[in-house]
Amino acid sequence: MEEVKKNTMTEIDKEIVFTKAIKAGKRIYYLDVKKSRRGEMFLAITESKKVITGEREMSQVSFEKHKIFLYKEDIEKFMDGLHEVIRYIEREQGPIVGESHIAENTDLRGNAILNEPLKTEDIKIDIDF
């Protein structure tokens, strides 16, 4: 039985070609670049959150996981949407971790952006999965 488990883990590990773990409090975000069966790369984003149930000696630890798969053809739209959301948060609550992304005056591809407030109808997020 253990031999079958090892083979399964090896098969799963083979599809990950690059990974980055980001620890953030009780959460860990994994950014995994994977290859599809056709050899096309995509991004798998996993949020893993530690959950403790029960009390003291009876407590049990488990991990709640959520995944998003982002394909190559959608990355540019995702980056644009993410950058727009970050700019909105910074306009409403100030710079994130002391470094403003608004001050750069460019989007993630280097295109100029305006620092004028966005109207609700201007915010468009188009993510297809």
Residue pairs with C-beta under 8 A, 6 or more apart in sequence:
15 34
15 35
16 32
16 33
16 34
17 33
17 34
17 35
17 41
18 32
18 33
19 30
19 31
19 32
19 33
20 30
20 31
21 28
21 29
21 30
21 31
22 28
22 29
22 30
22 31
26 49
26 50
27 47
27 48
27 49
27 50
28 47
28 48
29 45
29 46
29 47
29 48
30 44
30 45
30 46
30 48
31 43
31 44
31 45
32 43
32 44
32 45
32 46
33 41
33 42
33 43
33 44
34 41
34 42
34 43
34 44
35 41
36 42
40 71
40 72
41 72
42 69
42 70
42 71
42 72
43 69
43 70
43 71
43 75
44 67
44 68
44 69
44 70
45 67
45 68
45 69
45 70
46 65
46 66
46 67
46 68
47 65
47 66
47 67
48 63
48 64
48 65
49 63
49 64
49 65
50 61
50 62
50 63
51 61
51 62
51 63
51 64
52 59
52 60
52 61
53 59
53 60
53 62
54 60
68 129
69 129
70 78
70 129
71 129
74 127
74 128
74 129
76 109
77 126
77 127
78 127
79 107
79 108
79 109
80 107
80 108
81 124
81 125
81 126
81 127
82 108
83 101
83 107
83 108
84 118
84 123
84 125
85 125
86 96
86 101
87 101
87 102
87 113
87 118
88 118
88 123
89 96
90 96
90 100
90 101
90 102
91 102
91 117
91 118
95 101
95 102
102 115
105 112
105 113
105 115
106 112
106 113
107 113
